[in-house]
Amino acid sequence: MEISRTEFLFCWKLLICYSIDIQMIFSNNAIEYTIRCIADIAFPQKECRVELGDVPTLVVDPDVEIKFIRPDDSSVEFLYNGNPCCSNVKSFDNKVLLKVFSLSENDHPFSFDGKCVHVNFDMLGISFLLLSRYEEKLTGHRDRFGRFCYEDSLCCKYELSDIPIVDEYAMLLRKFVQESFANFVVARREPKFIPTHDIDFLFRFPSFGKAVKTIAGDLFKRKSLRMSCRSLSAYMKSLRNFRQDPYVSAVYELLKVSVENKLNSQFYFKPLRSKDFDSTYNILSPKSRECIKYLQSQGASVGLHGSLYSFADKVIFTIEKSRFEGVCGCEVAAVRQHFLRFNVRKTPQIWQECGIRSDSTLGFPEREGFRCGTCHPYPLYDIVNDRVLDVVEHPLVVMDTTLFQYRKLSENEAFDIVRKLYDRCVAVEGDFVMLWHNTTMFGELKSWYGNVYLRFLKSL
């Protein structure tokens, strides 16, 4: 039986899709989702309509038409293996170089035919893989905590970590549209700095036994008599007033600094009891409750720091959320997972079904930068059921432990990187989400708090 060329090509593409994943990658839902995410960045507050088909089209406000190249599922394997056709173009402000994919040699990334703007490169393909985190399905390799590794990412393969590539594409598109349509005006989005704090340890001296180990560790392990004496003094003070415990006082210090700088800090607490696995403090204790209530009274945001296994277990997550809401006295809709653990097949669906509406988990532990290709808040995508979720992701750009533990940078190097990333977020009108732990504020790390975090705040 003979088959036509069209039938042969269709079967060939289908075979490639199955070699990557049984489900079609760039479905109509996925295409519309990606275009709408780009439109929200490029044209905030504008009315937008997406028309699907062989040539997906974005209609803006309502006379501007933008036509995109529809990505092909067969291109994903080439993209992920790091060998597609790509070129470099200057960003909208000429500050950085951007990689664009499937652009013909000597061609311009955009063109205008007098009526429509044409995007001449594959803007949607890599944008969807980054935003939806679909790229995490393309390899089974994980680190010892079960996390997708930076070394396996598109950010690593194409050196995109320091560049919010989806935002850059959107801003470049906005610039070309404004040049093509003389009366087209776009309102600028106000960028924000969002300080966040994971409370992995609320007390440095949760018990007498722990206090003895800590004080002895300062003396014998860290070989510092001065530190040991300071820890003894701090422990004695904490016995009189638990707020004098170094980790608790650090929480109040972070709140104080944010209030002074007119910032809204977000604090994430582990919803565990004393005997639970990986528990470091009892969320139900009067001291924990008092600390959380005080933060709430001062207008700070309080969220759930999901425990080690809750990222992939709905039962565990549901129990922890309910327990934490009992402490807070209100519904809790914000989360960041402990150790930044995330399973692209399970975690977003668990959040959706449990009523979570805001997350800031998605950053690389071992590398600062733009894991999702954006610093704008955007809705997560359910790649299993091919649908947009109600959970809004606030991508994590930089974490303190990334700088001194994973990257082993000096304080000056860390400050320069933080400032550079912040400046790029401001340029693309996005949000700079930073994680600074309450444990990175004293002892050996006290200078990091002053020379990186406080110095950065002053530089703003």
C-alpha positions in Angstrom: 0.0 0.0 0.0 1.4 3.4 -1.0 1.2 6.4 1.2 1.4 10.1 0.1 4.3 12.4 1.0 2.0 14.3 3.4 1.0 11.1 5.2 4.7 10.1 5.4 5.7 13.4 7.0 2.9 13.3 9.5 3.9 9.7 10.6 7.5 10.8 10.8 6.7 13.8 13.1 4.4 11.6 15.2 7.3 9.1 15.6 9.6 11.8 16.8 6.9 13.1 19.2 6.7 9.6 20.7 10.5 9.4 21.1 10.4 12.5 23.3 7.0 12.1 25.0 3.8 10.5 24.1 1.8 13.7 24.5 2.0 16.4 21.9 4.2 19.2 23.2 3.1 22.3 21.3 -0.7 21.8 21.5 -3.1 24.6 20.8 -3.4 25.1 24.5 0.3 25.3 24.9 0.7 27.8 22.0 -2.1 30.1 23.3 -0.6 29.9 26.9 2.8 30.9 25.6 1.6 33.8 23.5 -0.5 35.1 26.3 2.4 35.0 28.7 4.5 37.0 26.2 1.7 39.4 25.6 1.3 40.1 29.4 4.9 41.1 29.5 5.1 43.0 26.2 1.7 44.7 26.3 0.5 45.1 30.0 -3.0 46.4 30.4 -3.8 45.9 26.7 -6.7 43.8 25.4 -5.3 40.8 23.6 -6.8 38.0 21.5 -5.1 34.9 20.3 -6.0 33.2 17.0 -4.7 29.7 16.5 -3.9 27.8 13.4 -0.9 27.1 11.2 0.2 30.7 11.8 -0.7 31.7 15.4 -1.6 35.3 15.7 -1.8 37.8 18.5 -4.3 40.7 18.0 -3.6 43.6 20.3 -5.9 46.6 21.1 -7.5 45.6 18.4 -5.7 46.8 15.2 -2.2 45.3 15.8 -1.6 41.8 14.5 1.5 39.8 15.3 2.1 36.5 13.6 4.4 33.8 15.1 6.1 30.8 13.7 4.4 27.7 15.1 7.0 25.5 16.8 7.3 21.9 15.7 7.5 19.1 18.3 10.4 17.6 16.3 12.5 20.6 17.0 12.6 20.0 20.8 15.1 17.2 20.6 17.5 19.4 18.6 17.0 22.3 21.0 17.5 20.2 24.1 20.6 18.5 22.7 22.1 21.9 22.1 22.6 21.9 18.4 19.8 24.0 16.7 20.3 26.9 14.4 20.6 30.0 16.5 21.8 33.6 16.0 22.6 36.5 18.3 20.7 39.8 18.2 20.9 42.9 20.5 18.3 43.3 23.2 15.8 46.1 23.1 18.1 48.4 25.1 21.3 47.2 23.4 22.7 46.0 26.8 22.9 42.3 26.2 23.0 39.8 23.3 20.1 37.4 22.9 20.1 34.0 21.3 17.2 33.5 18.8 16.4 30.2 17.2 15.5 29.1 13.7 16.3 32.5 12.2 17.5 32.5 8.6 21.0 33.9 8.0 21.1 37.7 7.6 17.4 37.9 8.4 15.8 40.4 10.9 14.0 38.8 13.9 10.9 40.9 13.0 9.4 42.3 9.8 6.4 44.5 9.0 4.3 44.2 5.8 2.3 47.4 6.4 -0.4 45.5 8.2 1.0 42.8 10.3 4.2 42.2 12.4 5.9 38.9 11.6 8.1 37.2 14.1 10.8 35.5 12.0 12.3 33.2 14.6 11.0 30.5 16.9 10.0 32.7 19.9 7.4 30.3 21.2 9.3 27.0 21.4 12.0 27.8 23.9 9.6 30.2 25.8 7.1 27.3 26.4 9.8 24.9 27.4 11.1 27.4 30.0 7.8 28.8 31.3 6.0 25.4 31.6 9.2 23.7 32.8 8.5 21.1 30.1 12.3 20.8 29.7 12.4 18.9 33.0 10.6 16.0 31.4 13.3 15.6 28.9 15.8 14.0 31.3 15.5 11.7 34.3 18.8 12.9 35.8 18.3 14.6 39.2 20.6 15.6 42.1 20.7 13.9 45.5 17.6 15.8 46.6 15.6 14.8 43.5 15.9 18.2 41.9 16.3 19.0 38.2 19.9 20.1 37.7 21.2 23.4 36.3 23.7 21.5 34.2 20.8 19.8 32.3 18.9 23.0 31.6 18.5 25.1 28.5 19.8 28.0 30.6 23.1 26.2 31.0 23.3 24.9 27.4 22.7 28.4 25.9 24.1 30.5 28.7 20.7 32.1 29.5 21.0 32.1 33.3 21.7 35.9 33.6 19.2 36.8 30.9 15.4 36.6 31.3 15.1 35.4 27.7 11.3 35.3 27.5 11.1 38.9 28.9 13.8 40.0 26.5 11.9 38.6 23.6 8.7 40.3 24.8 10.4 43.7 25.2 12.1 43.4 21.8 8.7 42.6 20.3 7.2 45.6 22.0 9.9 47.9 20.7 9.4 46.7 17.1 5.6 47.0 17.3 5.9 50.6 18.6 8.2 51.4 15.7 5.8 49.9 13.2 2.6 51.5 14.6 3.3 55.2 15.3 0.3 55.7 17.6 0.7 52.5 19.6 1.5 53.3 23.3 2.3 50.8 26.0 2.1 51.6 29.7 5.2 50.6 31.6 4.9 48.0 34.3 6.5 49.0 37.7 9.2 46.5 38.7 9.4 45.3 42.3 12.0 44.0 44.7 10.4 41.1 46.7 12.5 39.9 49.7 11.6 36.4 50.9 12.8 34.4 53.9 12.6 30.7 54.4 12.5 29.9 58.1 14.2 26.5 58.0 15.3 27.0 61.7 13.3 29.2 64.0 15.4 28.6 67.1 19.1 28.2 67.5 18.6 26.8 71.0 15.3 24.8 70.7 16.3 22.7 73.8 18.9 22.4 76.5 20.6 19.5 74.7 20.7 21.3 71.4 22.1 24.4 73.2 25.0 22.3 74.7 25.8 20.8 71.3 25.8 24.2 69.6 28.0 25.9 72.2 30.4 22.9 72.2 30.4 22.9 68.4 31.5 26.6 68.4 34.4 25.7 70.7 35.6 22.4 69.3 34.3 22.1 65.7 34.6 25.8 64.7 37.5 26.3 67.1 36.3 29.7 68.3 36.3 30.4 72.0 34.8 33.8 71.3 31.9 32.4 69.3 31.3 29.8 72.0 31.1 32.5 74.7 28.8 34.5 72.5 26.5 31.5 72.0 26.5 30.8 75.8 25.5 34.4 76.4 22.8 34.3 73.7 21.4 31.1 75.2 21.2 32.6 78.6 19.3 35.6 77.2 16.9 33.3 75.2 16.0 31.6 78.5 14.7 34.9 79.8 13.0 36.0 76.5 12.7 33.6 73.5 12.9 36.6 71.2 16.6 36.9 72.1 17.3 33.6 70.5 19.6 34.5 67.5 17.4 32.9 64.9 14.2 34.5 66.2 15.8 37.9 66.6 17.0 37.5 63.0 13.4 37.1 61.8 12.4 40.4 63.6 15.5 42.1 62.2 14.6 41.1 58.6 11.1 42.4 59.2 12.4 45.7 60.7 14.8 46.3 57.7 11.9 45.6 55.3 9.6 48.1 57.0 12.3 50.7 57.1 12.8 50.3 53.3 9.0 50.1 52.6 9.2 46.6 51.4 6.8 43.7 51.9 8.8 40.7 53.1 7.5 37.2 52.7 8.2 34.6 55.4 7.8 30.9 54.8 7.4 28.6 57.8 7.8 24.8 57.9 4.4 23.4 59.1 5.9 20.5 61.1 5.5 19.3 64.7 8.4 18.2 67.0 8.4 14.5 66.0 7.7 14.9 62.3 10.5 13.9 59.9 12.9 16.8 59.2 11.3 18.9 61.9 13.5 21.7 63.3 10.8 23.5 65.3 7.2 22.9 66.4 4.9 25.1 64.4 2.2 24.5 67.0 4.2 25.8 70.0 3.2 29.1 71.6 6.6 30.6 70.7 6.1 29.8 67.0 2.5 31.0 67.0 3.6 34.3 68.7 6.3 34.9 66.1 3.9 34.3 63.2 1.1 36.4 64.7 3.6 39.3 65.2 4.7 39.2 61.5 1.0 39.2 60.4 0.3 42.2 62.7 3.0 44.1 61.0 1.7 43.5 57.6 4.3 40.9 56.5 3.2 38.0 54.2 3.3 34.6 55.8 3.5 31.5 53.6 3.9 27.7 53.7 7.3 26.2 53.5 6.3 22.7 52.3 8.3 19.9 54.0 10.8 17.7 52.3 8.3 15.2 50.7 5.2 17.4 50.4 6.2 18.5 46.9 5.1 15.1 45.4 2.5 13.9 48.0 -0.9 15.5 48.1 -1.9 13.9 51.3 1.2 15.2 53.1 0.8 18.7 51.6 -2.9 18.8 52.5 -2.2 18.0 56.1 0.6 20.5 56.4 -1.5 23.3 54.8 -4.4 22.7 57.1 -2.1 22.6 60.2 -0.5 25.9 59.1 -3.8 27.6 58.5 -4.8 26.7 62.0 -1.8 28.5 63.3 -2.3 31.5 61.0 -6.0 31.8 61.6 -6.7 32.3 57.9 -6.4 30.6 54.5 -2.9 30.2 53.2 -2.4 30.4 49.5 1.4 31.1 49.1 4.1 28.4 49.1 7.7 27.7 48.6 8.9 24.1 48.8 11.7 23.2 51.2 15.1 22.7 49.4 13.3 24.1 46.3 12.1 20.6 45.5 9.8 20.5 42.5 8.3 17.7 40.3 6.9 19.1 37.1 4.5 16.2 36.7 3.1 16.4 40.3 3.9 19.6 42.2 1.8 22.1 40.2 -1.2 19.8 40.2 -0.9 19.4 44.0 -0.8 23.2 44.5 -3.8 23.7 42.2 -5.9 21.1 43.9 -5.0 22.3 47.4 -5.9 25.9 46.8 -2.4 27.4 46.4 -2.4 30.5 44.3 1.2 31.8 44.6 4.6 30.1 44.5 8.2 31.2 44.5 10.0 27.8 44.4 11.4 27.9 40.8 15.0 29.0 41.0 18.1 26.8 40.7 19.7 26.0 44.1 23.2 25.8 42.5 23.0 28.8 40.2 21.4 32.3 40.4 19.4 33.6 37.5 16.3 33.0 35.5 15.3 29.3 35.6 12.0 30.0 33.9 13.3 32.6 31.4 11.3 35.3 33.1 11.2 37.5 36.2 7.5 38.4 35.7 4.7 36.7 37.6 3.0 34.2 35.3 0.5 31.3 35.6 2.0 27.8 35.8 1.1 25.1 33.2 -0.1 21.6 33.8 1.9 19.7 31.2 0.2 16.4 32.2 -3.3 17.6 31.5 -2.4 20.3 28.9 -4.0 23.2 30.8 -3.3 26.6 32.4 -3.4 26.6 36.2 -4.5 29.2 38.7 -1.2 29.1 40.5 0.9 32.2 39.8 4.7 31.7 39.8 7.0 34.4 41.1 10.3 33.0 39.9 13.1 33.0 42.4 16.1 34.9 41.0 18.8 34.5 43.7 19.3 32.7 47.0 21.9 33.5 49.6 23.2 29.9 50.0 23.6 29.7 46.2 26.2 32.5 46.4 28.4 31.4 49.3 27.7 27.6 49.5 27.2 26.4 45.9 29.1 29.1 44.0 31.7 29.9 46.7 31.8 33.6 45.7 33.4 36.4 47.7 31.1 39.0 49.2 32.0 41.5 46.6 31.5 39.1 43.8 28.1 38.1 45.3 27.0 41.8 45.6 28.0 42.5 42.0 26.0 39.6 40.7 22.9 40.5 42.8 23.1 44.0 41.6 23.5 43.0 38.0 20.5 40.6 38.1 18.4 43.3 39.8 19.2 45.8 37.1 18.2 43.4 34.4 14.9 42.7 36.2 14.2 46.5 36.3 15.1 46.8 32.6 12.5 44.3 31.6 10.0 45.6 34.1 10.0 42.4 36.1 10.2 41.5 39.8 13.5 40.7 41.6 12.6 37.8 44.1 15.4 37.2 46.5 15.7 34.6 49.2 17.7 35.4 52.4 17.5 33.0 55.3 17.3 34.2 58.9 20.3 31.9 59.6 22.5 33.9 57.2 22.9 36.8 59.6 25.4 36.1 62.4 28.5 34.1 63.3 30.6 33.3 60.2 27.9 34.7 57.9 27.3 38.0 59.7 29.5 39.9 57.3 27.5 38.4 54.4 24.3 39.9 55.7 25.9 43.3 56.0 28.1 43.3 52.9 25.7 41.7 50.5 22.1 42.0 51.7 22.1 45.3 53.6 24.5 46.8 51.0 22.2 45.8 48.2 19.2 47.4 50.0 21.2 50.6 50.4 22.2 50.6 46.7 18.5 50.7 45.7 
